[in-house]
Amino acid sequence: MFPQGYTLGSCLTVNLTPKELDRLIALVTPLYLDFSPESTPEKIRGRLTRDPSTAIDLLYKGESLVCFGVYYARKVEEKKICFRDGIVLKEGERNQGFYKEFVQLGLDRYPSDLLMTRTREPRVYKTLRRFAESGGLYPREGSTPPLFVAEIAQLFCGAKEASDFDPVTLVVKNIHTDEKPFLKVDDPGIMEFFARYLGPRDAFMVVVPTR
């Protein structure tokens, strides 16, 4: 799964003692702040303990943490959902397929009807498209999400006001406090899609039917 020299660890955060959770937070914080510089210790703790099913996978190169992923499972209207709450890769460890492997780890733990995340990264969208049944993820050009997809996306989107979520484009307005340029992917269609619909602080709710 991972090259020689890399080792994988994982846990359910609900099973950790308070001291173990504190150590985990301290471990992931440097990478987390690279991903989200405005985050506070309270926000990181909240992300790691959001749900009783929250799991975290940790990838080490030697003794150094180079990637971690957070996700949890829920069931909504008979649909099993695996929600990816972030995958963070250390600079220099990208473009090796690790993101895709981490997504698969979540689906192995929590086999699901829908894989979901909130993102403003075209490369995340491109990777998740590989998990879609017949390529049919949402949002996508020329296809309106079914009502149940829009309703479930709104439940997970984190918008402060209902008007901040668009059920047709699955855009969450002003969900970020900072502005970041899109990291380019070798797919002009995806880059154009993101540029057309997302403002500098917006994100897509990406919903992937996996079966």
Stockholm file with secondary structure:
# STOCKHOLM 1.0

chainA/1-211         MFPQGYTLGSCLTVNLTPKELDRLIALVTPLYLDFSPESTPEKIRGRLTRDPSTAIDLLYKGESLVCFGVYYARKVEEKKICFRDGIVLKEGERNQGFYKEFVQLGLDRYPSDLLMTRTREPRVYKTLRRFAESGGLYPREGSTPPLFVAEIAQLFCGAKEASDFDPVTLVVKNIHTDEKPFLKVDDPGIMEFFARYLGPRDAFMVVVPTR
#=GR chainA/1-211 SS CCCTTEEEEEEEGGGSCHHHHHHHHHHHHHHHHHHCTTCCHHHHHHHHTSSTTCEEEEEEETTEEEEEEEEEEEEETTEEEEEEEEEEECTTSCSSSHHHHHHHHHHHHSCCSEEEEEECCHHHHHHHHTTSGGGCCBSBTTBCCCHHHHHHHHHHSCCSSGGGBCTTTCEETTCCSSCCCCCCCSCHHHHHHHHHHCCTTCEEEEEEECC
#=GC SS_cons         CCCTTEEEEEEEGGGSCHHHHHHHHHHHHHHHHHHCTTCCHHHHHHHHTSSTTCEEEEEEETTEEEEEEEEEEEEETTEEEEEEEEEEECTTSCSSSHHHHHHHHHHHHSCCSEEEEEECCHHHHHHHHTTSGGGCCBSBTTBCCCHHHHHHHHHHSCCSSGGGBCTTTCEETTCCSSCCCCCCCSCHHHHHHHHHHCCTTCEEEEEEECC
//
